[in-house]
Amino acid sequence: MGLSWYQCKSCSTTIKKDSTPNNSGCPSKVFHTWTKLGDVGETNYQCKKCGTTVQTKSTPSNSGCNGAPFHSWTKL
């Protein structure tokens, strides 16, 4: 299994991991709520709403944007 990008809906922490991250330790005083954004790849995408930047194989998932209902990805 390869690496994937995950983002917490509560605190916007974004990490690369080979499986869903642990839910404990969210700085927002609740458990992390992870959303898989996509598989790590070579193409850069940035969300116009929250500024998150990831490198994925295809357009990342739209769910889980902090501060907005959905990410709005731009290919860089």
Beta strands, then each sheet from edge to edge (+ up, - down):
strand 1: 4-8
strand 2: 14-17
strand 3: 34-47
strand 4: 53-56
strand 5: 73-75
sheet 1: 2+ 1- 3+ 4-
sheet 2: 2+ 1- 3+ 5-
end
